[in-house]
Amino acid sequence: MKSSDVDILVVPGWRGSGPDHWQSRWERALSTARRVDQEDIEVPDRDAWTARLVTEVARATRPVLLVAHSLGVTTVVHAAPSLPKGKVVGAFLVAPPDLEALAAPALGAFAPVPTDPLPFPSLLVASRNDPYCAFARAEGFALDWGAALVDAGEAGHVNAEAGFGPWPEGSMRLLGFLRSLGPES
């Protein structure tokens, strides 16, 4: 499968992904990518965020590949049971937060993080020194969700502040994951 075969929905986390973040760069570089804009990126509401994701997946005209970061990962996991069956071909999940371990009242409605297997193939990229999620917890998420786990090494929160603006290794991982989802047309 190629990027032109899918609608790539970019699902940012809390406070969004700024212009230098790898998600924003990929959104600009990939012609079939678009952001799932949330009504309030500063004060996240689980029901509103998941409903928006469900709506965006439903309106997609091609199969959907989700590309989520941080709280966007949690949004995908919460929305998964409500997404149109068979519409999502895969999810590229990066740096999930461990909401149960964080003292972040603004994110409390997203906890607990669901542990049900995802109904589509997924790949979880996790860092060994992410300040928002211990690597062992990310391993547990991957196991629970049935996701392949990629060890990103010491990559912080895998965001622009940690030096992951362009993130060419991530681009290669994304393309490899996409190829694994089906034949190239």
Rosetta blueprint (number, residue, H / E / L):
1 M L
2 K L
3 S H
4 S H
5 D H
6 V L
7 D E
8 I E
9 L E
10 V E
11 V E
12 P L
13 G L
14 W L
15 R L
16 G L
17 S L
18 G L
19 P L
20 D L
21 H L
22 W H
23 Q H
24 S H
25 R H
26 W H
27 E H
28 R H
29 A H
30 L L
31 S L
32 T L
33 A E
34 R E
35 R E
36 V L
37 D L
38 Q L
39 E L
40 D L
41 I L
42 E L
43 V L
44 P L
45 D L
46 R H
47 D H
48 A H
49 W H
50 T H
51 A H
52 R H
53 L H
54 V H
55 T H
56 E H
57 V H
58 A H
59 R H
60 A L
61 T L
62 R L
63 P L
64 V E
65 L E
66 L E
67 V E
68 A E
69 H E
70 S L
71 L H
72 G H
73 V H
74 T H
75 T H
76 V H
77 V H
78 H H
79 A H
80 A H
81 P H
82 S H
83 L L
84 P L
85 K L
86 G L
87 K L
88 V E
89 V E
90 G E
91 A E
92 F E
93 L E
94 V E
95 A L
96 P L
97 P L
98 D L
99 L L
100 E L
101 A L
102 L L
103 A L
104 A L
105 P H
106 A H
107 L H
108 G H
109 A H
110 F H
111 A L
112 P L
113 V L
114 P L
115 T L
116 D L
117 P L
118 L L
119 P L
120 F L
121 P L
122 S E
123 L E
124 L E
125 V E
126 A E
127 S L
128 R L
129 N L
130 D L
131 P L
132 Y L
133 C L
134 A L
135 F H
136 A H
137 R H
138 A H
139 E H
140 G H
141 F H
142 A H
143 L H
144 D H
145 W H
146 G L
147 A L
148 A E
149 L E
150 V E
151 D E
152 A L
153 G L
154 E L
155 A L
156 G L
157 H L
158 V L
159 N L
160 A H
161 E H
162 A H
163 G L
164 F L
165 G L
166 P L
167 W L
168 P H
169 E H
170 G H
171 S H
172 M H
173 R H
174 L H
175 L H
176 G H
177 F H
178 L H
179 R H
180 S H
181 L L
182 G L
183 P L
184 E L
185 S L
